[in-house]
Amino acid sequence: MMAVSSSCKDTKIAMDNGKYVRYTPEQVEALERLYHDCPKPSSMRRQQLIRECPILSNIEPKQIKVWFQNRRCREKQRKEASRLQAVNRKLTAMNKLLMEENDRLQKQVSQLVYENTYFRQHTQNATLATTDTSCESVVTSGQHHLTPQHPPRDASPAGLLSIAEETLTEFLSKATGTAVEWVQMPGMKPGPDSIGIVAISHGCTGVAARACGLVGLDPTRVAEILKDRPSWYRDCRSAEVVNVLPTGNSGTIELLYMQLYAPTTLAPARDFWLLRYTSVLEDGSLVVCERSLNNTQNGPSMPQAPHFVRAEMLPSGYLIRPCEGGGSIIHIVDHIVDLEPWSIPEVLRPLYESSTILAQKTTMAALRHLRQISQEVSQPNVTGWGRRPAALRALSQRLSRGFNEALNGFADEGWSMLESDGIDDVTVHVNSSPSKMMGAQLSYANGFPSMNNAVLCAKASMLLQDVPPQLLLRFLREHRSEWADSSIDAYSAAAVKAGPCGLPVPRAGNFGGQVILPLAHTIEHEEFLEVIKLENMGHYREDMMMPTDIFLLQLCSGVDENSVGTCAELVFAPIDASFSDDAPIIPSGFRIIPLDSGKDASSPTNRTLDLASALEVGPTGNKASGDLSAQSGSTKSVITIAFQFAFEIHLQENIATMARQYVRSIISSVQRVALALSPSRFGSHPGLRPPPGTPEAHTLARWISQSYRCYLGAELLKTEGSESILKALWHHSDAIMCCSLKALPVFTFANQAGLDMLETTLVALQDITLEKIFDDNGRKTLCSEFPQIMQQGFMCLQGGICLSSMGRAVSYERAVAWKVLNEEENAHCICFMFINWSFV
């Protein structure tokens, strides 16, 4: 029996056969160096350390193994203590927020009781049945509104200050008072790990949302970020400060003109003419409040821009208070009186009449962005492809903004509409302005300058029925070959490279593999940035066609099936393999907007397209999936499709014809997929069934467990029952993965640890071959020992190094491989288990 004593310092004592051996500082230093490089070294790596460090020669390998175990344990304890302290601070601040919310609700109840009594007294007295015009208050829809007594105001500084002070008062009455009746947003529960307390309005004019949360940034920084609305609000095209006026109380008044993108081709863009007031309250809280300026206030006016519909913002803003221990407590209120009914089709009006959608798109987006910035500040680590989180976030914003620009096609950005071809389902815009092409002809390589000098966008929108947006978007993301044309992808990739491009020629059936390489995701995983690698595609040049790989930068958001009213987007753009920060980005993609958030009792879990989905099915059949679908279903949604193409100006007519045909083919594909995914039709479409010979997830898990027991004489999983076996396999701490029995084995399944180790997804997993994950020594060992698996049924491998799908080295202590037998005791696949793995 062997152990290592614990103390605050790292001069630990090792015990062997009852004798204690103290590590010297030099030995501890050598062990610490290795620990920082590799916290979980394999036995081979530990033996190598002893050979390389003579000062460790008197220590047994088992003692070093125990030292690393204890060191990892201390590190885990330290992190857990730090996490618990952070959770305690969050709970303390959250408790303060909840107490304030309770006080506000008590005030609201008292006010409603008073108003109810007041109403009864007046109705019982017949003499008071008529309206008392001298009374300065009325009761409407359970709310108390003061009759406005505005002092004279104009565009002078004094007049603007009067409007600003009134805006501040009304905003505070919404943020912490009872001016609006707030109800908790469906599906949002406050807690230490939640985004905050989110509420939506009930019975007030327009739509309104409120959020209270904690962020790890100081109030000044929070205000600075929130004022820069285009940086976090993806629908914001611009926010221009027209004038700034200082006030006597160390505040500022800003006149602000803001434009918002239209979310779909079926609706107009909006603009706002705002007054923004920034001030500091007596308790030190920082307030940024805004409201629209209109003619009734006699304030300064702003002419309405062409193609924009003027919308009105009622007093809204941010109340930011410093939090004990650092950070800020923030209250956000958004209150919009939106478009005139005539400006949008009736089917789209729920989009502008839902407080839930306002909360998701604006209020919660602000909180999420602040939390993301806070995490980046506290953990400024280099992530995917050697880029810091801020750089990846900037790429996401470029993708989203480029897609919105193409979708809206504003004339002041150089877009002009082409004449229709007689069918009005697809709209085509062309942009040949120098500013647009700055990003489309940057590269010069091999002596060939880029010849593309214009960009064309073909776009269309259509209504969908009974298809959950999240489910449809997941299908479009994971099954690109079902709707995309490989020749168009090749043309788009060639267009952002140097050299002239010929017209694409449709080539059915030449789709290679699709590999999804994760780059980054937001804290709550509501948005993913990834690189899509399309293998063995045709890359078009004028004189030749060369098989090569194509890379797409892709932004995926709104796939969380538990979010109500969330817009789902899939935006992508071809990139060069070098993936430079200033690379041209010409985005295309899909946007699916739910038009109502009604509960749908259908079961989308039965319609999921990967093995992991089965983990959510409980022992009572589809009970869990029914709950999930109730939150994700939407009876109506509108999908908007926009595809951009860079081209040479003399090919405009040909490219326009090609673009129209391509978008129409995508519309047909989306309609076919939507029909197949519809609850009433799912299961009748043969293309969506599992391929022949592929077992269900539960069956595969049972085969893996039974075969392990058969060949190794031990239990892999300590559970019983098919559902629990699958869950135990999925959550097993070691990386478990299956590969096919082919001449070139490819992976077909992996548990969560296996996907983490390979840095991939279940869909992209099927494009990774077994030989790709081993280095030269590993491949030699595998080739020599593979026949043993087929004859003996299993094989044990010594520790070594393998590679993830992104090329990162992974060390493992040992590995086990065994043959997985089906019901007929025929070999179905080979299963590998990598024990105690870690990234080097």
C-alpha positions in Angstrom: 0.0 0.0 0.0 1.4 3.3 -1.0 0.2 6.9 -0.4 1.3 10.5 -0.4 0.7 12.8 2.5 -1.0 16.1 1.8 0.3 19.5 2.9 0.0 23.1 1.8 3.4 23.0 0.2 4.6 20.5 -2.5 7.5 19.0 -0.5 5.3 15.9 -0.1 6.2 12.7 1.8 5.9 9.4 -0.1 5.3 6.2 1.8 6.6 2.8 0.6 6.5 -0.4 2.7 5.8 1.7 5.9 8.8 4.1 5.3 8.3 7.7 4.6 10.5 9.3 1.9 10.5 13.1 1.6 10.7 14.7 -1.9 13.4 17.3 -2.2 12.6 20.8 -3.6 14.5 19.9 -6.8 12.4 16.7 -7.2 9.1 18.6 -6.7 10.2 21.3 -9.2 10.9 18.6 -11.8 7.5 16.9 -11.1 5.7 20.3 -11.3 7.2 21.1 -14.7 5.9 17.8 -16.1 2.5 18.4 -14.4 2.0 21.7 -16.1 2.9 20.1 -19.4 0.9 17.0 -18.9 -1.3 16.6 -15.7 -2.1 12.9 -16.5 1.1 11.3 -17.9 1.1 7.7 -19.1 3.3 5.1 -17.5 5.6 5.4 -20.6 5.9 9.2 -20.0 6.6 8.7 -16.3 9.4 6.2 -17.0 10.8 8.7 -19.5 10.8 11.4 -16.8 12.8 9.2 -14.5 15.4 8.5 -17.2 15.6 12.2 -18.1 15.8 13.5 -14.5 18.6 11.8 -12.5 17.3 13.4 -9.3 14.2 11.2 -9.6 16.1 8.0 -10.1 15.6 6.9 -6.4 11.8 7.2 -6.7 9.7 4.3 -7.8 7.4 4.8 -10.8 4.4 3.9 -8.6 5.4 6.7 -6.2 5.5 9.2 -9.0 2.1 7.9 -10.2 0.6 8.5 -6.7 2.2 12.0 -6.6 0.4 12.9 -9.8 -2.8 11.5 -8.5 -2.6 13.6 -5.4 -1.5 16.6 -7.3 -4.5 16.3 -9.6 -6.7 15.9 -6.5 -5.3 19.0 -4.9 -5.8 21.0 -8.1 -9.3 19.7 -8.4 -10.0 20.7 -4.7 -8.5 24.1 -5.3 -10.7 24.7 -8.4 -13.8 23.4 -6.6 -13.1 25.7 -3.7 -12.8 28.6 -6.1 -15.9 27.6 -7.9 -17.9 27.3 -4.6 -16.7 30.8 -3.6 -17.9 32.2 -6.9 -21.2 30.4 -6.6 -21.6 31.8 -3.0 -21.0 35.3 -4.3 -23.5 34.7 -7.0 -26.1 33.3 -4.6 -25.6 36.3 -2.3 -26.1 38.8 -5.1 -29.0 36.7 -6.5 -30.6 36.6 -3.1 -30.4 40.4 -3.0 -32.1 40.6 -6.4 -34.8 38.2 -5.3 -35.5 40.2 -2.2 -35.8 43.4 -4.3 -38.1 41.6 -6.6 -40.2 40.4 -3.7 -40.5 44.0 -2.4 -41.6 45.1 -5.8 -44.2 42.4 -6.1 -45.5 43.3 -2.6 -45.8 47.0 -3.7 -47.6 45.8 -6.9 -50.1 43.7 -4.8 -50.7 46.6 -2.4 -51.4 48.9 -5.3 -53.8 46.5 -7.0 -55.6 46.0 -3.7 -55.9 49.8 -3.3 -57.1 50.2 -6.9 -59.6 47.4 -6.5 -61.0 49.1 -3.4 -61.1 52.4 -5.1 -63.0 50.9 -8.1 -65.6 49.2 -5.8 -66.3 52.4 -3.9 -67.0 54.3 -7.1 -69.2 51.6 -8.6 -71.3 51.4 -5.5 -72.0 55.1 -5.5 -74.3 55.9 -8.3 -73.5 59.6 -8.1 -69.9 58.7 -9.0 -70.8 56.6 -12.0 -69.7 59.2 -14.5 -66.1 59.8 -15.2 -64.4 62.3 -12.9 -62.3 64.4 -15.3 -60.7 66.3 -12.4 -59.1 63.2 -11.1 -55.5 63.0 -12.2 -55.3 59.2 -12.3 -57.2 56.4 -14.0 -57.1 52.6 -13.6 -56.5 50.7 -16.8 -55.9 46.9 -17.1 -54.8 46.6 -13.5 -52.2 49.4 -13.8 -51.9 52.9 -12.4 -51.0 55.6 -14.9 -50.4 59.2 -14.0 -51.9 61.8 -16.3 -48.8 63.4 -17.9 -48.3 67.0 -16.8 -45.4 67.9 -19.2 -43.7 71.2 -18.7 -43.1 73.2 -21.9 -40.3 71.6 -23.8 -38.4 72.3 -27.0 -35.1 71.5 -28.6 -33.1 73.7 -26.2 -30.8 72.1 -23.6 -33.4 72.9 -20.9 -36.1 71.3 -22.9 -34.0 68.1 -23.6 -33.0 67.9 -20.0 -36.7 68.0 -19.0 -37.4 65.1 -21.4 -34.3 63.2 -20.1 -35.4 63.6 -16.4 -38.9 62.3 -17.3 -37.4 59.4 -19.2 -35.2 58.5 -16.2 -38.2 58.5 -13.8 -40.3 56.3 -16.1 -37.5 53.9 -16.7 -36.8 53.4 -13.0 -40.5 52.9 -12.4 -40.3 50.0 -14.9 -36.9 48.6 -13.7 -37.6 48.5 -10.0 -41.2 49.8 -9.6 -44.7 48.8 -10.6 -45.2 50.8 -13.8 -45.4 47.6 -15.8 -47.0 44.3 -14.7 -44.1 41.8 -15.1 -44.6 38.0 -15.3 -41.8 35.5 -15.4 -40.8 34.4 -18.8 -41.8 30.8 -19.6 -38.9 28.4 -19.1 -36.7 30.8 -17.2 -35.8 29.9 -13.6 -33.4 32.0 -11.6 -30.4 30.3 -10.1 -26.6 30.6 -9.7 -26.0 29.2 -13.2 -28.9 30.9 -15.0 -28.6 34.0 -17.1 -30.7 36.0 -14.5 -34.3 36.9 -13.7 -36.2 37.4 -17.0 -39.7 38.8 -17.2 -42.1 39.9 -19.9 -44.9 42.4 -19.8 -48.5 41.7 -19.3 -51.3 44.1 -20.5 -49.2 47.1 -21.3 -48.8 49.2 -24.4 -46.5 47.6 -26.9 -44.1 44.8 -26.0 -41.7 44.9 -23.1 -39.1 42.7 -21.4 -37.0 43.0 -18.3 -33.9 41.2 -17.1 -31.9 41.3 -13.9 -28.5 39.6 -13.7 -25.0 39.5 -12.5 -21.9 40.2 -14.6 -18.2 40.2 -13.6 -17.5 43.6 -15.1 -17.4 47.0 -13.4 -20.4 49.4 -14.1 -18.5 51.8 -16.3 -17.3 48.9 -18.6 -20.9 47.5 -18.7 -22.3 50.9 -19.7 -19.6 51.3 -22.4 -20.4 47.8 -23.9 -24.2 48.3 -23.8 -24.0 51.7 -25.5 -22.2 50.1 -28.4 -25.4 48.4 -29.5 -24.1 47.1 -32.9 -21.4 45.1 -31.1 -23.9 42.9 -29.4 -27.3 43.3 -31.0 -27.0 41.5 -34.3 -30.1 43.2 -35.8 -28.6 46.7 -35.3 -27.2 48.1 -38.5 -25.9 51.4 -37.1 -26.3 53.7 -34.1 -25.0 57.2 -34.8 -24.7 59.8 -32.1 -25.8 63.0 -33.7 -25.3 65.4 -30.8 -23.9 65.2 -27.2 -25.0 67.7 -24.5 -23.4 67.6 -21.0 -25.8 68.2 -18.0 -25.2 69.8 -14.7 -25.3 66.6 -12.7 -22.2 65.0 -14.5 -24.5 63.3 -16.9 -24.8 63.4 -20.7 -27.7 63.7 -23.1 -27.1 62.1 -26.6 -29.3 62.4 -29.6 -29.1 59.0 -31.3 -30.2 57.8 -34.7 -30.4 54.0 -34.9 -31.3 51.6 -37.8 -32.2 48.0 -37.5 -32.0 45.3 -40.2 -35.2 43.6 -41.4 -35.2 40.0 -40.2 -36.7 38.7 -43.4 -37.4 39.8 -47.0 -41.1 40.0 -46.1 -40.7 42.8 -43.6 -39.3 46.4 -43.7 -36.3 47.6 -41.8 -36.9 49.9 -38.9 -35.2 53.1 -37.5 -35.4 55.0 -34.3 -34.8 58.6 -33.3 -33.8 58.5 -29.7 -32.7 60.6 -26.7 -30.2 58.7 -24.5 -29.5 60.0 -21.0 -26.6 58.8 -18.9 -26.4 59.8 -15.3 -25.3 58.6 -11.8 -27.8 58.2 -9.0 -27.3 59.3 -5.4 -26.5 55.7 -4.4 -23.7 55.4 -7.0 -25.7 53.4 -9.5 -25.1 54.2 -13.2 -28.2 54.7 -15.4 -28.4 54.7 -19.2 -32.0 55.3 -20.3 -33.5 55.9 -23.8 -36.7 56.9 -25.4 -38.0 57.9 -28.8 -38.4 61.6 -29.7 -41.6 62.4 -31.5 -43.5 65.5 -32.7 -45.7 65.6 -29.6 -42.7 66.4 -27.4 -41.7 69.4 -29.5 -38.1 68.1 -29.4 -35.7 68.0 -32.3 -36.8 65.8 -35.3 -35.0 63.5 -37.7 -36.3 62.9 -41.2 -37.3 59.4 -42.0 -34.9 57.4 -44.2 -36.2 55.8 -47.4 -37.1 52.1 -47.1 -37.3 52.4 -43.3 -40.4 52.4 -41.0 -40.1 54.6 -38.0 -40.7 52.6 -34.7 -41.1 54.0 -31.2 -39.2 53.1 -28.1 -40.8 53.9 -24.8 -38.6 54.7 -21.8 -36.1 51.8 -21.7 -32.5 51.3 -20.6 -30.0 49.9 -18.1 -29.6 50.3 -14.3 -26.1 49.2 -13.3 -25.1 48.9 -9.7 -21.7 47.9 -8.3 -21.7 44.5 -6.6 -19.9 43.6 -3.4 -16.8 41.6 -4.2 -16.6 43.0 -7.8 -18.8 43.0 -10.8 -22.2 44.6 -11.3 -25.9 44.0 -10.8 -27.7 45.1 -13.9 -31.4 45.7 -14.7 -32.3 45.9 -18.3 -35.7 47.1 -19.7 -36.7 47.1 -23.3 -40.1 48.6 -24.2 -41.1 48.9 -27.9 -44.2 50.2 -29.7 -43.4 48.7 -33.0 -44.6 49.0 -36.6 -47.8 50.2 -38.0 -50.0 47.2 -39.0 -50.0 48.2 -42.6 -46.2 47.9 -42.9 -46.0 44.1 -42.5 -48.0 41.1 -43.7 -50.5 39.9 -41.2 -48.8 36.5 -40.9 -45.6 38.3 -39.5 -47.4 40.4 -36.9 -46.7 37.9 -34.1 -43.0 38.6 -34.6 -43.6 42.2 -33.5 -46.3 41.6 -30.9 -44.4 39.1 -28.7 -42.7 40.2 -25.6 -41.0 36.8 -25.5 -39.3 37.3 -28.8 -38.2 40.8 -27.7 -36.7 39.3 -24.6 -34.8 36.6 -26.6 -33.5 38.8 -29.3 -32.7 42.0 -27.3 -32.9 41.8 -23.5 -31.3 38.4 -23.0 -28.8 39.0 -25.9 -27.4 42.0 -23.9 -27.0 39.9 -20.8 -25.4 37.0 -22.7 -22.9 39.3 -24.4 -21.9 40.8 -21.1 -21.4 37.4 -19.6 -19.3 36.4 -22.7 -17.1 39.4 -22.4 -16.7 38.7 -18.7 -15.6 35.2 -19.4 -13.1 36.3 -22.0 -11.6 38.8 -19.6 -11.2 36.2 -16.9 -10.1 33.4 -19.2 -8.2 34.9 -22.2 -7.1 31.6 -23.5 -6.3 30.8 -27.1 -9.0 28.5 -28.5 -9.8 27.1 -31.9 -7.2 27.5 -34.7 -4.9 29.6 -32.5 -7.3 32.5 -32.1 -8.4 34.2 -28.9 -12.1 34.3 -28.0 -12.4 38.0 -29.0 -11.1 37.3 -32.5 -13.6 34.4 -33.0 -16.4 36.6 -31.7 -15.4 39.2 -34.3 -15.6 36.6 -37.0 -19.1 35.6 -35.8 -20.2 39.3 -36.0 -18.7 39.6 -39.5 -20.7 36.6 -40.7 -23.9 37.8 -39.1 -23.5 41.4 -40.4 -22.6 40.2 -43.9 -25.7 38.0 -44.1 -28.0 40.9 -42.8 -26.5 43.3 -45.4 -27.2 40.9 -48.2 -30.7 40.1 -46.9 -31.7 43.8 -46.7 -29.9 45.0 -49.9 -29.8 48.7 -49.0 -29.2 51.1 -51.8 -26.7 53.2 -49.8 -24.5 50.2 -49.7 -24.5 49.8 -53.4 -27.2 47.2 -53.9 -29.5 47.4 -56.8 -32.3 45.0 -57.8 -32.3 43.1 -61.1 -35.5 42.7 -63.1 -37.5 39.6 -62.4 -37.4 36.6 -64.8 -41.2 36.5 -64.7 -41.5 34.5 -61.4 -41.4 36.6 -58.3 -40.4 33.9 -55.8 -36.7 34.8 -55.9 -35.3 38.3 -55.6 -31.9 39.1 -57.0 -29.7 42.1 -56.0 -26.3 43.0 -57.4 -23.6 45.1 -55.7 -20.5 46.3 -57.6 -19.5 49.2 -55.3 -15.9 49.5 -54.3 -16.7 49.3 -50.6 -18.4 45.9 -51.1 -15.6 44.5 -53.2 -12.9 45.5 -50.7 -13.4 42.2 -49.0 -13.9 40.2 -52.2 -10.6 40.8 -54.1 -7.9 40.9 -51.5 -5.6 38.1 -52.4 -3.0 37.7 -55.1 -1.3 34.3 -55.4 0.7 32.6 -58.0 0.7 35.8 -60.1 -3.1 35.7 -60.6 -5.0 38.6 -59.3 -8.7 38.0 -58.3 -10.9 38.9 -61.3 -14.2 39.1 -59.4 -15.6 42.6 -59.2 -19.2 42.2 -58.2 -21.4 40.3 -55.7 -24.9 38.9 -56.5 -27.4 37.9 -53.9 -30.4 35.7 -54.5 -33.0 35.5 -51.7 -36.4 34.3 -50.9 -38.8 33.6 -48.0 -41.5 31.1 -47.4 -43.9 30.0 -44.7 -43.5 26.7 -42.9 -46.1 24.8 -41.0 -45.7 22.4 -38.1 -41.9 22.1 -38.3 -39.8 23.0 -35.2 -37.2 25.5 -36.5 -34.4 24.0 -34.3 -35.0 20.5 -35.8 -35.0 21.8 -39.4 -31.8 23.8 -38.8 -30.0 20.8 -37.3 -30.9 18.8 -40.4 -29.6 21.5 -42.7 -26.4 21.7 -40.7 -25.7 18.0 -40.4 -26.9 16.9 -43.8 -25.5 19.4 -46.3 -25.6 16.9 -49.1 -29.4 16.8 -48.9 -29.8 20.4 -50.2 -26.4 21.8 -51.4 -24.9 21.5 -54.9 -21.2 20.5 -54.7 -20.4 22.4 -57.9 -21.8 25.6 -56.4 -19.8 25.1 -53.3 -16.7 24.6 -55.4 -17.4 27.8 -57.4 -18.0 29.9 -54.3 -14.7 28.6 -52.8 -12.8 29.4 -56.0 -14.4 32.9 -56.0 -12.6 33.9 -52.8 -9.3 32.6 -54.1 -6.9 34.2 -56.6 -7.6 33.5 -60.2 -10.5 33.6 -62.6 -13.5 31.3 -62.1 -15.7 29.7 -64.7 -19.4 29.1 -64.5 -20.3 26.1 -62.2 -21.5 23.0 -63.9 -23.9 20.9 -61.8 -22.2 17.6 -60.9 -24.5 15.3 -59.0 -23.0 12.7 -56.7 -19.5 14.2 -56.2 -20.1 15.2 -52.6 -17.3 14.1 -50.4 -17.3 13.8 -46.7 -18.4 16.6 -44.4 -16.3 17.2 -41.3 -17.5 19.7 -38.6 -14.6 21.2 -36.8 -15.7 23.2 -33.7 -14.1 26.6 -33.2 -15.9 28.3 -30.3 -19.3 28.5 -28.6 -21.0 30.9 -26.3 -21.4 30.2 -22.6 -24.9 28.8 -22.9 -24.1 27.0 -26.1 -26.8 29.0 -27.9 -24.4 29.9 -30.7 -21.6 27.9 -32.3 -18.8 28.9 -34.6 -17.3 26.1 -36.6 -15.3 25.2 -39.7 -16.9 22.8 -42.2 -14.5 20.8 -44.2 -15.9 19.4 -47.4 -13.6 16.7 -48.6 -12.7 15.7 -52.2 -14.7 18.5 -53.8 -14.3 19.9 -57.3 -12.4 23.2 -57.1 -13.1 25.1 -60.4 -10.7 27.0 -62.5 -11.1 28.1 -66.1 -8.7 25.5 -67.5 -9.0 22.5 -65.1 -10.9 20.9 -62.3 -8.8 19.8 -59.3 -10.2 17.6 -56.6 -9.5 19.4 -53.3 -11.0 20.2 -49.9 -13.3 23.2 -49.3 -13.5 25.0 -46.0 -16.5 27.0 -44.8 -16.7 29.2 -41.8 -20.1 28.6 -40.3 -22.2 30.3 -37.6 -25.0 28.2 -36.1 -27.4 29.7 -33.5 -30.8 29.0 -32.1 -30.6 25.2 -32.0 -31.5 24.9 -28.3 -34.9 23.2 -28.3 -35.7 24.5 -24.9 -35.7 28.2 -25.9 -39.0 29.7 -26.7 -39.3 32.2 -29.6 -35.7 31.9 -30.6 -34.7 32.6 -34.2 -32.6 29.8 -35.7 -29.8 30.7 -38.1 -27.2 28.9 -40.2 -24.8 31.3 -41.9 -21.6 30.2 -43.7 -19.0 31.6 -46.0 -16.2 29.9 -48.0 -12.7 30.6 -46.6 -9.2 29.9 -47.7 -7.3 27.2 -45.9 -5.0 29.9 -44.5 -8.0 31.4 -42.6 -6.5 34.8 -42.1 -8.3 37.4 -40.1 -8.7 39.8 -43.1 -9.9 37.0 -45.4 -12.9 38.0 -47.6 -16.2 36.7 -46.1 -19.2 36.5 -48.4 -21.9 34.9 -46.2 -24.9 32.9 -47.3 -27.4 30.9 -45.3 -30.8 30.3 -43.7 -32.8 32.1 -41.0 -35.9 30.5 -39.5 -38.1 32.7 -37.4 -40.9 31.2 -35.2 -44.1 33.2 -35.6 -45.7 31.8 -32.5 -44.6 29.9 -29.4 -47.5 27.6 -29.0 -46.9 24.3 -27.3 -46.6 21.3 -29.6 -47.3 17.9 -28.1 -45.6 16.0 -30.9 -42.3 14.2 -30.3 -39.3 15.5 -32.2 -37.0 13.2 -30.3 -38.2 10.3 -32.4 -37.1 12.5 -35.4 -33.5 13.2 -34.2 -30.8 12.0 -36.5 -28.0 10.9 -34.3 -27.5 8.3 -31.6 -27.0 10.8 -28.8 -30.6 11.9 -29.0 -31.7 8.5 -27.6 -30.1 9.4 -24.3 -33.0 11.7 -23.4 -35.6 8.9 -23.8 -36.6 7.8 -20.3 -37.9 4.4 -19.2 -41.5 5.5 -19.9 -41.0 5.6 -23.6 -41.3 9.1 -25.1 -42.3 11.0 -22.0 -39.1 13.0 -22.0 -39.2 13.7 -25.7 -42.8 14.9 -25.4 -41.7 17.4 -22.8 -38.9 18.6 -25.0 -41.1 19.0 -28.0 -43.6 21.0 -26.0 -41.0 23.6 -25.6 -39.5 23.5 -29.1 -42.5 23.2 -31.4 -43.8 26.1 -33.4 -46.8 25.7 -35.6 -45.7 28.5 -37.9 -42.4 29.9 -39.0 -40.9 31.8 -41.9 -37.6 30.7 -43.4 -35.5 33.2 -45.3 -32.8 32.0 -47.7 -30.0 34.2 -49.0 -27.0 33.1 -51.1 -24.3 35.4 -52.4 -21.9 34.8 -55.3 -18.8 36.8 -56.3 -18.5 37.1 -60.1 -17.0 38.9 -63.0 -19.3 41.7 -64.1 -19.6 40.4 -67.7 -21.1 37.2 -66.4 -23.9 38.9 -64.5 -26.8 37.5 -66.6 -25.5 34.0 -66.5 -24.8 34.1 -62.8 -28.2 35.6 -62.1 -29.9 32.7 -63.9 -27.8 30.2 -62.1 -28.5 31.8 -58.7 -32.2 31.8 -59.2 -32.2 28.2 -60.2 -30.0 27.3 -57.3 -32.2 29.0 -54.7 -35.3 27.5 -56.2 -33.7 24.0 -55.9 -32.9 24.7 -52.3 -36.5 25.8 -51.6 -37.7 22.5 -53.1 -35.2 20.6 -50.9 -36.3 22.5 -47.8 -39.9 21.9 -48.5 -39.2 18.2 -49.0 -37.2 18.0 -45.7 -39.9 20.1 -43.8 -42.6 17.7 -45.0 -40.5 14.7 -43.9 -39.8 16.3 -40.5 -43.5 17.2 -39.9 -45.0 15.3 -37.0 -47.8 13.9 -39.3 -45.5 12.7 -41.9 -42.3 11.6 -40.2 -41.4 8.0 -40.7 -42.9 7.8 -44.2 -39.8 9.3 -45.8 -37.3 6.5 -46.5 -34.4 8.9 -46.7 -34.6 9.8 -43.0 -34.6 6.2 -41.6 -31.4 4.8 -40.2 -29.2 3.0 -42.8 -29.6 -0.8 -43.1 -27.6 -2.7 -40.5 -27.2 0.2 -38.1 -28.5 -0.8 -34.7 -30.4 1.5 -32.5 -28.5 3.2 -29.8 -29.7 1.0 -27.0 -29.0 -2.2 -29.0 -25.4 -1.0 -29.8 -24.8 -0.2 -26.1 -26.0 -3.6 -25.1 -23.8 -5.3 -27.7 -20.7 -3.3 -26.5 -21.3 -4.2 -22.9 -22.0 -7.9 -23.5 -19.0 -8.3 -25.8 -16.7 -6.7 -23.2 -18.0 -9.1 -20.5 -17.6 -12.1 -22.9 -14.0 -11.4 -23.9 -12.5 -9.7 -20.9 -14.5 -11.4 -18.1 -15.4 -8.1 -16.4 -18.3 -5.7 -16.4 -17.8 -2.5 -18.4 -20.9 -0.8 -17.0 -22.4 -1.3 -13.5 -26.0 -0.9 -14.5 -29.0 -3.0 -15.7 -31.7 -2.2 -18.3 -31.3 -1.0 -21.8 -31.8 2.7 -21.2 -29.5 2.9 -18.2 -26.8 0.9 -20.1 -26.8 3.5 -22.9 -26.7 6.4 -20.4 -23.9 4.8 -18.5 -22.0 4.2 -21.7 -22.5 7.8 -22.9 -21.3 9.3 -19.6 -18.4 6.8 -19.0 -15.3 8.7 -18.0 -13.0 6.8 -20.5 -13.2 7.5 -24.2 -15.2 4.6 -25.9 -15.5 4.6 -29.7 -16.5 2.0 -32.3 -15.1 1.6 -35.8 -16.4 -0.3 -38.8 -15.0 -3.6 -40.0 -13.8 -2.3 -43.4 -10.6 -2.2 -45.4 -10.3 1.4 -44.2 -12.1 1.4 -40.8 -14.0 4.6 -39.9 -15.6 5.5 -36.6 -19.3 5.0 -36.3 -20.0 5.8 -32.7 -18.3 7.4 -29.7 -19.5 8.4 -26.2 -19.2 11.9 -24.9 -15.6 11.4 -23.6 -14.7 9.9 -27.0 -16.1 12.9 -28.9 -14.2 15.3 -26.5 -11.0 13.4 -27.1 -11.4 13.4 -30.9 -12.7 17.0 -30.8 -15.6 16.3 -33.1 -19.3 15.6 -33.2 -21.3 12.4 -33.8 -22.1 13.5 -37.4 -18.5 14.5 -38.2 -17.2 11.4 -36.4 -18.2 9.2 -39.4 -15.6 11.0 -41.6 -12.6 10.1 -39.3 -10.7 6.9 -40.1 -9.1 4.8 -37.5 -5.6 5.3 -38.8 -5.9 9.1 -38.7 -5.9 9.2 -34.9 -2.7 7.2 -34.4 0.9 8.3 -34.9 3.4 6.2 -36.8 4.3 4.0 -33.8 0.6 3.6 -33.0 -0.3 2.6 -36.6 2.5 0.0 -36.6 1.4 -1.5 -33.3 -2.2 -1.5 -34.5 -1.4 -3.3 -37.8 0.7 -5.9 -36.0 -1.9 -6.5 -33.3 -5.1 -6.2 -35.3 -5.3 -9.9 -36.3 -5.2 -10.7 -32.5 -8.5 -8.8 -32.1 -10.2 -10.8 -34.8 -8.8 -14.2 -33.5 -8.7 -13.7 -29.7 -11.6 -11.2 -29.6 -9.7 -8.5 -27.7 -6.3 -6.7 -27.3 -4.6 -4.6 -24.7 -2.4 -1.7 -25.8 0.2 0.1 -23.8 0.0 3.8 -23.2 1.0 6.1 -26.0 0.0 9.1 -28.1 -2.9 9.6 -30.5 -4.2 12.6 -32.4 -7.6 14.4 -32.3 -9.4 15.4 -35.4 -7.8 18.9 -35.0 -4.3 17.4 -34.8 -3.8 17.9 -31.1 -1.7 15.2 -29.3 -3.6 13.1 -26.8 -1.8 10.8 -24.3 -3.5 7.7 -22.8 -2.4 5.4 -20.0 -3.5 2.3 -21.8 -6.2 1.1 -24.3 -8.4 -1.9 -24.8 -9.9 -3.0 -28.1 -12.5 -5.8 -28.4 -14.8 -7.3 -31.0 -18.4 -6.3 -30.7 -20.8 -9.2 -31.6 -24.4 -8.8 -32.6 -27.4 -11.1 -31.8 -26.2 -13.7 -34.3 -22.7 -13.6 -32.7 -21.3 -12.1 -35.9 -18.7 -9.3 -35.6 -20.4 -6.0 -36.0 -17.6 -3.6 -35.2 -14.5 -3.0 -33.2 -14.7 -1.0 -29.9 -11.8 0.9 -28.5 -11.5 2.3 -24.9 -8.8 4.8 -24.1 -8.2 4.9 -20.4 -7.0 8.1 -18.5 -6.5 10.2 -21.6 -5.5 13.8 -21.6 -4.4 16.5 -24.1 -0.6 16.9 -24.2 
